[in-house]
């Protein structure tokens, strides 16, 4: 079915590649005030047919591909800083820096959404909010005390984070929550842990109850650590990503999936790993001598414990743009492994 949908699209995409290869690594054309030949200008009808097939592909049966994009560079000096240069077969793009978007970013979001059918989301990370609170406590002094309790701080942080969805017209949010096992917690620690999680999850659940018709929700982290009373957030999540951002092998992914498996959600599981970041100090982008994105794609392309994963996510892919023979070579390879008829 997918090959039929993509028959015309592959032809168009090949033409795009031929016309685009010679200028793919040039400095941003807008900054030079020059126009270069593209398939869009040379053969608009062929390009429109390609885009139509691409949008139809979004609704076909395939493993979804999510990437998180480092959009910290606000004055682009390379095509690697443009959302429009991401591989077209990516389904969902997560912006790592969701606020203070420039007009250029907003225009590119509009372009990839309307023309290519991609969706754009951002992450709300409980663990980062807790870390930010702890930092404020450590930085406080007698002269500048910080007396706010964590839950009011969390509530304010969430209100700001959720406001970005409407401010920038995102398609959805990803909530990141690792948590920890509560089985052997001392009573006082358990009470605090439950109150904190309930605060976070209640706000997310209430927001989705009021806005679920406009925004999608995905979960990333450790679903087994979500308290039973907060499972409604998992219920509302279209995909439950097992976080493999700290993994170093596919055997670890298998273990993490086994730990996070909940029968009720067996058709919604995905896995996320580190992509190919610009800053390669984080060695988790490699599984031994193989890139994590390629190893994870091979792993996810076959059933795991009898379960077919519905999605693979790659966090921070900006460093993969630069390649001698193909832009985003490894992400394209990941896509081809997951959905072999896509080139």
TORFI-52979 format. One line per 2 residues: their letters; for each residue x, y, z of N, C-alpha, C. Coordinates in pm, whole numbers, plus 50000, padded with zeros to 5 digits. Layout:
N
a = X/Y/Z/X/Y/Z/X/Y/Z ~ ...
//
This chain:
343
xx = 50083/49880/50000/50000/50000/50000/50086/50124/50000 ~ 50191/50122/50082/50276/50239/50094/50349/50268/49963
xx = 50389/50159/49891/50459/50180/49764/50368/50246/49663 ~ 50240/50209/49662/50146/50270/49570/50129/50418/49600
xx = 50119/50450/49728/50104/50590/49768/50225/50671/49728 ~ 50343/50607/49738/50465/50683/49720/50527/50670/49581
xx = 50458/50606/49488/50518/50584/49356/50558/50715/49289 ~ 50462/50809/49283/50493/50938/49222/50586/51020/49309
xx = 50571/51004/49440/50651/51085/49532/50798/51053/49523 ~ 50832/50926/49505/50973/50888/49496/51037/50950/49372
xx = 50962/50951/49260/51014/51014/49139/51042/51161/49162 ~ 50946/51229/49225/50965/51372/49253/51080/51395/49348
xx = 51089/51311/49449/51194/51328/49549/51331/51309/49487 ~ 51341/51215/49391/51468/51196/49322/51507/51319/49243
xx = 51407/51379/49180/51433/51501/49104/51477/51613/49196 ~ 51410/51624/49312/51449/51724/49412/51594/51706/49450
xx = 51633/51582/49475/51770/51555/49520/51871/51597/49416 ~ 51843/51568/49287/51936/51603/49181/51954/51753/49169
xx = 51843/51826/49183/51851/51970/49169/51908/52038/49292 ~ 51895/51972/49406/51930/52039/49532/52070/52006/49583
xx = 52128/51895/49536/52255/51848/49592/52365/51952/49582 ~ 52374/52022/49469/52486/52112/49448/52483/52233/49539
xx = 52368/52266/49595/52360/52388/49677/52316/52359/49819 ~ 52310/52231/49858/52253/52197/49988/52332/52249/50105
xx = 52462/52271/50089/52543/52316/50201/52581/52464/50190 ~ 52517/52535/50096/52548/52677/50083/52492/52754/50200
xx = 52542/52877/50212/52486/52968/50312/52343/53002/50274 ~ 52261/53027/50373/52120/53057/50356/52097/53152/50238
xx = 52023/53109/50131/52002/53194/50014/51942/53330/50047 ~ 51850/53334/50148/51787/53462/50177/51890/53568/50216
xx = 51995/53526/50287/52093/53622/50335/52178/53678/50221 ~ 52178/53607/50104/52256/53653/49990/52170/53723/49885
xx = 52038/53721/49911/51943/53782/49817/51958/53722/49677 ~ 51973/53592/49670/51987/53524/49542/51884/53414/49533
xx = 51844/53377/49411/51747/53270/49389/51816/53154/49320 ~ 51788/53033/49368/51845/52913/49310/51734/52824/49258
xx = 51763/52750/49152/51664/52662/49091/51627/52550/49188 ~ 51500/52525/49204/51451/52414/49286/51342/52344/49208
xx = 51307/52223/49251/51198/52151/49185/51068/52230/49197 ~ 51053/52306/49307/50930/52384/49329/50913/52489/49221
xx = 51024/52551/49177/51015/52656/49076/51029/52600/48934 ~ 51105/52491/48918/51129/52435/48784/51012/52352/48734
xx = 50948/52280/48827/50835/52195/48787/50731/52196/48899 ~ 50656/52305/48910/50560/52320/49020/50456/52209/49025
xx = 50411/52162/48909/50308/52057/48907/50361/51927/48966 ~ 50483/51889/48927/50545/51768/48981/50563/51780/49132
xx = 50606/51897/49177/50628/51919/49320/50496/51914/49398 ~ 50390/51972/49342/50261/51968/49409/50209/51825/49419
xx = 50232/51743/49314/50191/51603/49319/50268/51528/49427 ~ 50396/51560/49438/50479/51499/49542/50428/51534/49681
xx = 50397/51662/49702/50348/51706/49833/50213/51642/49865 ~ 50128/51625/49766/49998/51562/49786/50018/51417/49831
xx = 50108/51345/49764/50136/51207/49803/50198/51200/49942 ~ 50281/51299/49973/50345/51302/50104/50240/51320/50214
xx = 50145/51409/50192/50040/51431/50292/49952/51307/50306 ~ 49926/51237/50195/49848/51115/50202/49923/51006/50279
xx = 50054/51005/50264/50137/50907/50334/50121/50919/50485 ~ 50100/51039/50535/50085/51060/50680/49973/50972/50736
xx = 49871/50949/50656/49756/50873/50703/49766/50724/50673 ~ 49877/50682/50610/49894/50541/50578/49953/50467/50697
xx = 49951/50336/50692/50004/50254/50799/50156/50251/50791 ~ 50223/50307/50890/50369/50307/50893/50415/50338/51035
xx = 50542/50308/51063/50598/50343/51193/50630/50491/51193 ~ 50579/50561/51292/50597/50705/51298/50740/50740/51336
xx = 50788/50851/51281/50922/50900/51310/50912/51038/51374 ~ 50962/51049/51496/50967/51175/51569/51114/51218/51578
xx = 51138/51347/51562/51272/51400/51590/51259/51526/51675 ~ 51358/51548/51760/51365/51672/51838/51477/51756/51778
xx = 51444/51882/51748/51531/51969/51669/51584/52083/51755 ~ 51714/52103/51753/51779/52212/51828/51762/52342/51751
xx = 51667/52424/51795/51639/52551/51727/51694/52670/51804 ~ 51808/52649/51872/51866/52756/51953/51930/52866/51868
xx = 51971/52835/51745/52034/52935/51659/51926/53019/51591 ~ 51918/53145/51631/51812/53233/51580/51855/53315/51459
xx = 51984/53315/51427/52034/53382/51306/52104/53275/51223 ~ 52030/53200/51143/52087/53083/51075/52199/53120/50978
xx = 52304/53039/50980/52414/53056/50885/52439/52926/50808 ~ 52349/52830/50822/52361/52703/50752/52222/52646/50732
xx = 52206/52564/50630/52078/52498/50607/52042/52404/50723 ~ 52142/52365/50803/52117/52278/50918/52029/52346/51023
xx = 52014/52478/51013/51934/52552/51110/51789/52572/51064 ~ 51753/52508/50953/51620/52529/50896/51533/52405/50910
xx = 51414/52424/50964/51317/52314/50975/51279/52260/50838 ~ 51277/52345/50739/51235/52305/50605/51334/52211/50538
xx = 51454/52196/50594/51553/52105/50536/51554/51968/50602 ~ 51469/51947/50702/51457/51815/50762/51399/51717/50659
xx = 51434/51589/50666/51378/51491/50573/51225/51492/50576 ~ 51165/51490/50458/51020/51505/50447/50942/51393/50513
xx = 51001/51274/50525/50928/51159/50579/50921/51158/50731 ~ 50979/51257/50796/50961/51274/50940/50815/51312/50965
xx = 50753/51249/51064/50612/51276/51092/50591/51392/51189 ~ 50674/51396/51293/50655/51498/51398/50791/51554/51439
xx = 50797/51686/51450/50918/51756/51493/50893/51820/51629 ~ 50981/51792/51723/50973/51857/51853/51080/51965/51863
xx = 51041/52085/51899/51137/52194/51915/51195/52188/52056 ~ 51327/52187/52066/51392/52178/52197/51379/52310/52273
xx = 51373/52420/52200/51354/52553/52262/51221/52610/52213 ~ 51113/52586/52287/50979/52616/52234/50935/52761/52242
xx = 51007/52847/52316/50965/52986/52331/51057/53078/52251 ~ 51015/53204/52241/51091/53307/52171/51120/53268/52026
xx = 51019/53214/51959/51034/53176/51819/51040/53301/51731 ~ 51125/53297/51631/51137/53409/51538/51033/53398/51428
xx = 51017/53505/51353/50925/53503/51240/50965/53397/51139 ~ 51096/53379/51120/51144/53276/51028/51099/53137/51074
xx = 51114/53110/51203/51073/52980/51257/50923/52959/51240 ~ 50844/53062/51267/50699/53050/51254/50659/53025/51110
xx = 50727/53090/51017/50697/53068/50875/50735/52926/50834 ~ 50848/52877/50884/50891/52742/50847/50800/52637/50911
xx = 50752/52662/51032/50655/52571/51094/50529/52565/51007 ~ 50483/52679/50963/50364/52685/50878/50387/52609/50748
xx = 50506/52623/50692/50538/52557/50565/50538/52405/50579 ~ 50609/52352/50678/50618/52206/50690/50485/52146/50733
xx = 50404/52224/50802/50272/52174/50843/50176/52171/50724 ~ 50164/52284/50654/50064/52296/50549/50104/52224/50421
xx = 50231/52230/50386/50273/52168/50260/50308/52021/50277 ~ 50374/51987/50389/50426/51851/50403/50348/51766/50502
xx = 50256/51826/50575/50176/51749/50668/50248/51711/50796 ~ 50365/51768/50822/50436/51742/50948/50364/51813/51063
xx = 50381/51758/51183/50330/51824/51302/50448/51872/51386 ~ 50423/51977/51464/50528/52037/51546/50480/52041/51691
xx = 50564/51987/51781/50530/51980/51922/50646/52034/52005 ~ 50630/52032/52137/50740/52067/52226/50724/51987/52354
xx = 50831/51981/52434/50832/51896/52553/50818/51977/52681 ~ 50736/51925/52771/50724/51978/52907/50783/51873/53000
xx = 50893/51908/53065/50975/51810/53136/50964/51830/53287 ~ 50898/51737/53355/50883/51746/53500/51019/51745/53570
xx = 51107/51657/53528/51237/51644/53595/51319/51773/53584 ~ 51310/51840/53470/51382/51967/53454/51322/52075/53543
xx = 51192/52073/53559/51128/52171/53648/51170/52148/53793 ~ 51178/52022/53832/51222/51990/53968/51368/52031/53987
xx = 51450/52008/53886/51591/52047/53892/51606/52198/53899 ~ 51523/52270/53820/51528/52417/53822/51491/52470/53960
xx = 51393/52406/54023/51353/52447/54158/51467/52423/54257 ~ 51529/52307/54250/51640/52275/54340/51755/52373/54324
xx = 51779/52415/54199/51886/52512/54173/51854/52645/54239 ~ 51730/52686/54235/51691/52813/54297/51709/52807/54449
xx = 51679/52694/54506/51698/52677/54650/51847/52687/54685 ~ 51932/52624/54604/52076/52625/54629/52135/52764/54610
xx = 52078/52838/54514/52131/52971/54483/52081/53078/54580 ~ 51978/53045/54655/51919/53143/54746/52018/53179/54857
xx = 52002/53298/54908/52087/53344/55017/52002/53420/55118 ~ 52065/53462/55227/51992/53540/55327/51943/53671/55268
xx = 52022/53729/55178/51984/53856/55117/51876/53837/55011 ~ 51882/53725/54941/51784/53697/54836/51725/53558/54859
xx = 51639/53543/54957/51581/53412/54988/51481/53368/54879 ~ 51464/53238/54869/51363/53183/54778/51273/53093/54862
xx = 51157/53145/54897/51073/53078/54995/50956/53000/54933 ~ 50939/53009/54801/50825/52942/54739/50837/52791/54752
xx = 50729/52724/54786/50727/52578/54793/50727/52521/54651 ~ 50761/52392/54640/50777/52334/54507/50647/52331/54427
xx = 50538/52293/54488/50415/52279/54409/50363/52411/54353 ~ 50366/52521/54427/50332/52650/54363/50429/52685/54250
xx = 50558/52653/54269/50657/52676/54163/50623/52591/54042 ~ 50587/52465/54065/50552/52374/53956/50427/52423/53883
xx = 50330/52469/53958/50206/52519/53898/50233/52639/53807 ~ 50315/52732/53855/50350/52850/53775/50429/52809/53651
xx = 50523/52716/53667/50606/52670/53555/50520/52603/53448 ~ 50423/52523/53494/50334/52455/53400/50243/52553/53327
xx = 50195/52653/53399/50108/52753/53336/50182/52823/53223 ~ 50307/52858/53246/50389/52920/53142/50411/52823/53027
xx = 50451/52699/53058/50483/52602/52954/50361/52572/52867 ~ 50245/52554/52929/50125/52522/52852/50076/52639/52769
xx = 50106/52760/52812/50062/52878/52736/50129/52886/52600 ~ 50244/52821/52585/50317/52827/52460/50244/52756/52346
xx = 50161/52658/52380/50089/52584/52277/50002/52676/52193 ~ 49926/52764/52260/49842/52859/52189/49919/52976/52133
xx = 50020/53019/52205/50098/53136/52163/50163/53113/52027 ~ 50213/52991/52005/50285/52962/51881/50214/52860/51792
xx = 50090/52828/51827/50009/52739/51744/50077/52603/51723 ~ 50122/52541/51831/50178/52407/51822/50067/52305/51796
xx = 50110/52187/51751/50014/52079/51727/49993/51992/51850 ~ 50083/52001/51946/50068/51918/52065/50186/51933/52159
xx = 50182/51853/52265/50288/51856/52365/50336/51714/52394 ~ 50459/51706/52439/50515/51581/52490/50549/51604/52636
xx = 50498/51522/52724/50536/51537/52864/50642/51432/52898 ~ 50747/51478/52962/50856/51390/53001/50850/51368/53152
xx = 50834/51242/53190/50825/51210/53333/50890/51075/53358 ~ 50996/51077/53438/51064/50952/53474/51011/50897/53605
xx = 51004/50982/53705/50958/50935/53835/51049/50827/53891 ~ 50999/50755/53988/51074/50642/54044/50975/50548/54113
xx = 51021/50429/54140/50934/50331/54207/50899/50379/54347 ~ 50773/50369/54380/50726/50414/54512/50704/50297/54609
xx = 50741/50177/54567/50709/50058/54646/50770/50059/54786 ~ 50895/50104/54798/50963/50095/54927/50998/50232/54984
xx = 50922/50335/54943/50947/50468/54996/50901/50480/55140 ~ 50976/50551/55224/50926/50585/55359/50798/50666/55346
xx = 50715/50659/55445/50582/50720/55438/50585/50869/55407 ~ 50675/50942/55472/50681/51087/55449/50727/51118/55307
xx = 50828/51045/55259/50877/51066/55123/50768/51030/55022 ~ 50696/50921/55047/50590/50879/54957/50480/50984/54948
xx = 50444/51043/55061/50340/51145/55061/50382/51265/54975 ~ 50505/51309/54995/50556/51422/54916/50563/51387/54768
xx = 50610/51267/54738/50622/51221/54600/50485/51219/54532 ~ 50387/51165/54600/50252/51155/54543/50190/51293/54522
xx = 50209/51382/54617/50153/51516/54604/50215/51589/54485 ~ 50345/51574/54467/50413/51639/54355/50365/51584/54222
xx = 50360/51451/54212/50315/51392/54086/50170/51426/54057 ~ 50086/51420/54160/49945/51452/54141/49927/51594/54090
xx = 50005/51686/54145/49998/51826/54101/50029/51837/53952 ~ 50138/51775/53911/50182/51780/53771/50079/51715/53679
xx = 50042/51592/53710/49953/51516/53624/49811/51573/53621 ~ 49763/51625/53735/49629/51684/53738/49619/51805/53645
xx = 49723/51886/53645/49721/52005/53560/49725/51965/53413 ~ 49811/51867/53379/49819/51819/53240/49685/51758/53198
xx = 49628/51675/53285/49502/51608/53252/49390/51708/53233 ~ 49382/51807/53322/49278/51909/53311/49294/51990/53183
xx = 49419/52024/53150/49445/52101/53028/49404/52023/52904 ~ 49436/51892/52903/49398/51809/52789/49247/51791/52781
xx = 49182/51785/52896/49036/51773/52898/48972/51893/52829 ~ 49032/52009/52847/48978/52131/52788/49030/52159/52648
xx = 49145/52099/52613/49209/52133/52485/49243/52013/52398 ~ 49196/51896/52437/49230/51775/52364/49185/51773/52220
xx = 49085/51854/52185/49039/51860/52047/49135/51941/51959 ~ 49222/52020/52022/49315/52105/51947/49459/52053/51948
xx = 49496/51982/52054/49635/51942/52071/49647/51793/52099 ~ 49754/51734/52046/49784/51594/52075/49876/51586/52196
xx = 49879/51469/52258/49963/51446/52376/50043/51318/52356 ~ 50174/51325/52379/50255/51204/52384/50330/51204/52517
xx = 50360/51085/52562/50430/51066/52690/50569/51012/52660 ~ 50668/51061/52735/50804/51008/52724/50860/50989/52865
xx = 50918/50874/52889/50975/50851/53020/50959/50708/53066 ~ 50910/50691/53189/50894/50559/53250/50749/50543/53295
xx = 50663/50490/53210/50520/50482/53243/50490/50396/53365 ~ 50578/50301/53395/50554/50214/53511/50560/50289/53642
xx = 50620/50408/53642/50632/50487/53764/50518/50587/53784 ~ 50427/50593/53688/50312/50682/53701/50212/50616/53798
xx = 50171/50690/53899/50077/50637/53997/49944/50601/53931 ~ 49880/50499/53986/49756/50448/53926/49651/50557/53909
xx = 49642/50647/54006/49539/50752/53997/49569/50854/53887 ~ 49691/50850/53833/49728/50944/53726/49736/50877/53590
xx = 49690/50752/53581/49696/50679/53454/49614/50745/53345 ~ 49523/50836/53383/49442/50906/53283/49531/50981/53184
xx = 49649/51026/53229/49741/51096/53138/49795/50998/53034 ~ 49824/50876/53076/49865/50774/52980/49750/50739/52886
xx = 49629/50736/52940/49511/50708/52857/49498/50811/52745 ~ 49529/50937/52776/49513/51045/52679/49630/51054/52581
xx = 49738/50980/52605/49859/50989/52522/49846/50899/52398 ~ 49871/50957/52282/49862/50880/52158/49980/50785/52143
xx = 50096/50824/52198/50215/50740/52196/50279/50746/52334 ~ 50330/50633/52379/50403/50626/52504/50547/50587/52471
xx = 50634/50687/52472/50775/50664/52441/50849/50614/52565 ~ 50908/50497/52553/51002/50452/52654/51132/50529/52631
xx = 51178/50602/52730/51297/50684/52712/51423/50599/52714 ~ 51493/50599/52600/51622/50532/52591/51735/50633/52579
xx = 51711/50755/52628/51809/50862/52613/51936/50836/52693 ~ 51928/50748/52792/52046/50713/52870/52091/50570/52840
xx = 52030/50507/52743/52066/50368/52709/52194/50366/52626 ~ 52261/50251/52626/52383/50237/52548/52383/50110/52463
xx = 52268/50041/52456/52258/49919/52375/52112/49884/52353 ~ 52086/49801/52252/51949/49758/52227/51901/49663/52337
xx = 51992/49593/52402/51950/49507/52513/51895/49592/52627 ~ 51952/49711/52647/51897/49804/52746/51758/49851/52705
xx = 51739/49876/52575/51606/49915/52527/51504/49806/52557 ~ 51545/49680/52535/51456/49568/52565/51419/49564/52712
xx = 51517/49585/52798/51491/49586/52943/51399/49700/52982 ~ 51424/49819/52926/51341/49935/52957/51197/49915/52910
xx = 51182/49855/52791/51048/49828/52739/50976/49726/52827 ~ 51048/49625/52872/50988/49524/52959/50941/49586/53090
xx = 51025/49674/53147/50989/49740/53273/50869/49833/53255 ~ 50863/49900/53141/50757/49999/53120/50632/49946/53054
xx = 50629/49815/53027/50516/49759/52954/50390/49751/53041 ~ 50282/49804/52986/50150/49795/53049/50054/49744/52942
xx = 49995/49631/52965/49915/49562/52863/49812/49654/52797 ~ 49752/49740/52875/49647/49828/52826/49694/49916/52710
xx = 49824/49946/52708/49877/50040/52607/49966/49970/52505 ~ 49949/49843/52486/50043/49764/52404/50054/49812/52260
xx = 49953/49880/52209/49956/49928/52070/50011/50070/52057 ~ 50055/50130/52169/50094/50271/52164/50242/50294/52193
xx = 50320/50190/52208/50457/50208/52253/50552/50250/52142 ~ 50644/50340/52181/50755/50378/52095/50880/50384/52181
xx = 50992/50413/52119/51118/50428/52193/51189/50552/52142 ~ 51252/50625/52232/51329/50743/52191/51475/50726/52233
xx = 51565/50769/52144/51708/50759/52170/51773/50891/52131 ~ 51898/50907/52167/51973/51027/52128/52003/51020/51979
xx = 51979/51130/51908/52005/51135/51765/52153/51155/51736 ~ 52183/51249/51649/52323/51282/51619/52341/51429/51650
xx = 52367/51462/51777/52371/51602/51820/52497/51674/51773 ~ 52489/51806/51768/52609/51885/51737/52714/51866/51846
xx = 52669/51861/51970/52760/51839/52083/52767/51689/52111 ~ 52874/51628/52066/52887/51483/52079/52952/51442/52211
xx = 52950/51531/52309/53001/51494/52441/52912/51388/52505 ~ 52783/51391/52470/52691/51289/52519/52711/51163/52436
xx = 52779/51065/52491/52815/50945/52417/52698/50850/52396 ~ 52579/50885/52448/52464/50796/52431/52411/50797/52288
xx = 52469/50880/52200/52427/50876/52061/52487/50758/51988 ~ 52577/50686/52058/52637/50564/52002/52597/50444/52086
xx = 52563/50334/52021/52547/50204/52086/52667/50121/52045 ~ 52774/50128/52123/52899/50063/52083/52958/50137/51965
xx = 52975/50068/51852/53028/50133/51732/52919/50161/51629 ~ 52793/50156/51671/52679/50183/51583/52602/50303/51636
xx = 52558/50390/51546/52476/50503/51589/52347/50454/51654 ~ 52308/50518/51763/52188/50475/51837/52064/50478/51748
xx = 52052/50578/51659/51933/50588/51574/51920/50468/51482 ~ 52033/50421/51428/52028/50307/51338/52007/50176/51413
xx = 52073/50164/51528/52056/50043/51610/51911/50033/51659 ~ 51855/50145/51705/51718/50146/51756/51618/50117/51645
xx = 51645/50167/51524/51554/50142/51412/51552/49994/51376 ~ 51670/49932/51370/51676/49787/51343/51602/49710/51451
xx = 51623/49750/51575/51558/49685/51689/51406/49700/51683 ~ 51361/49820/51650/51217/49851/51651/51145/49801/51525
xx = 51219/49763/51424/51157/49718/51298/51105/49575/51307 ~ 51139/49505/51414/51087/49369/51436/51011/49367/51569
xx = 50914/49278/51584/50837/49274/51710/50926/49249/51830 ~ 50897/49320/51939/50969/49302/52064/50874/49240/52165
xx = 50907/49119/52209/50819/49044/52299/50678/49034/52241 ~ 50673/49016/52109/50545/49002/52041/50472/49132/52016
xx = 50535/49245/52047/50470/49375/52034/50537/49457/51923 ~ 50454/49514/51836/50505/49602/51731/50509/49746/51782
xx = 50626/49805/51781/50636/49944/51824/50580/50034/51715 ~ 50509/50139/51757/50442/50225/51660/50525/50348/51623
xx = 50634/50375/51698/50711/50497/51670/50853/50485/51723 ~ 50942/50561/51659/51079/50577/51707/51109/50726/51707
xx = 51169/50773/51816/51204/50914/51827/51354/50933/51839 ~ 51406/51037/51778/51548/51070/51786/51562/51210/51844
xx = 51628/51220/51959/51641/51348/52027/51766/51422/51982 ~ 51748/51543/51932/51857/51630/51888/51929/51572/51768
xx = 51883/51608/51649/51936/51551/51524/52019/51651/51445 ~ 52044/51769/51500/52108/51876/51423/52243/51836/51365
xx = 52321/51757/51439/52453/51720/51393/52453/51624/51277 ~ 52338/51566/51246/52331/51469/51136/52318/51537/51001
xx = 52298/51669/50999/52280/51737/50871/52406/51725/50785 ~ 52521/51736/50849/52646/51744/50776/52697/51607/50735
xx = 52696/51578/50606/52748/51452/50553/52792/51477/50410 ~ 52898/51411/50371/52956/51436/50238/52863/51393/50125
xx = 52786/51288/50147/52707/51234/50037/52556/51256/50049 ~ 52507/51293/50168/52362/51314/50184/52333/51387/50313
xx = 52253/51493/50306/52213/51563/50427/52123/51472/50511 ~ 52141/51477/50643/52065/51392/50735/52073/51244/50694
xx = 52192/51203/50658/52213/51067/50608/52162/50960/50705 ~ 52194/50973/50832/52161/50867/50927/52014/50868/50966
xx = 51953/50987/50971/51809/50993/50997/51733/50935/50879 ~ 51780/50964/50757/51716/50904/50640/51729/50752/50643
xx = 51845/50705/50687/51866/50561/50696/51771/50500/50801 ~ 51754/50570/50913/51662/50525/51016/51520/50513/50960
xx = 51478/50614/50884/51345/50613/50823/51329/50496/50728 ~ 51433/50471/50647/51427/50362/50549/51421/50225/50616
xx = 51489/50211/50730/51484/50084/50804/51343/50060/50858 ~ 51283/50165/50913/51150/50153/50973/51042/50137/50867
xx = 51055/50211/50757/50956/50210/50650/51031/50190/50518 ~ 51061/50066/50481/51153/50036/50371/51117/50094/50236
xx = 50990/50125/50211/50952/50178/50081/50981/50326/50067 ~ 51023/50390/50180/51052/50533/50177/51199/50554/50151
x = 51231/50646/50064/51372/50677/50030/51408/50816/50079
//
